[in-house]
Amino acid sequence: MNKLVKIGFVSLAIVFSVISCSETTAQSTETTQEVVKNSVMAMSIEGMTCATGCARAIEVELKNVEGVSSAVVDFESATASVEFNSDLVSEAGLLGLVNDYRDGSFKATTMAAKKSGKSKTSCCASKAKACSSDKKASADKEGKSCSESKTIQ
């Protein structure tokens, strides 16, 4: 009987130690999730000649960049919208990727956001409004589209 009591106490001690260890382990495996706010940029892209060969290829290249969560390139408007983690990649890096892609066949520039309630349209967003880089720079400086700016020669 004395032996049976000892075995009972030892068994209880083992059970309590196992239970207390599993509670400690469960508490230590809690994880915290860091919320990362993504940035969004819009860019105009000159030089695309087709939707499947150029626009789709640029879109795939942008999506393959670490930190890019989504990229949509629209051939018709010659624009791209990219959502990315600014801790991993910068706007300049994304522009550089497009500008260097296929030996510099494309010219990507950021599109300005809304200014004082007016939305600004890139002069190169439409094939009908194609303009030179000088005219675009002048328009950007004045906050207008190329068709609204005056060219000084």
PECOR-V35556 format. One record per pair of residues at least 12 apart in sequence whose ideal C-beta (glycine too) atoms are under 6 Angstrom apart, sorted by sequence separation. I is the first residue (numbers start at 1). GAP is how many residues later the second one is. If there is no record, write none. Layout:
I_GAP + I_GAP
//
This chain:
59_12 + 82_12 + 70_13 + 95_13 + 123_13 + 59_14 + 69_14 + 58_15 + 131_15 + 68_16 + 123_16 + 135_16 + 67_17 + 129_17 + 55_18 + 67_18 + 129_18 + 55_20 + 62_20 + 67_21 + 66_22 + 67_22 + 123_22 + 123_23 + 51_24 + 65_24 + 121_24 + 48_27 + 115_28 + 38_31 + 45_33 + 44_34 + 44_35 + 45_35 + 43_37 + 42_39 + 58_40 + 61_40 + 41_41 + 40_43 + 38_45 + 39_45 + 79_46 + 38_47 + 39_47 + 78_47 + 77_48 + 36_49 + 41_50 + 47_58 + 47_59 + 47_60 + 45_61 + 46_61 + 45_63 + 43_65 + 44_65 + 43_67 + 44_67 + 42_69 + 44_78 + 46_78 + 44_80 + 44_81
//
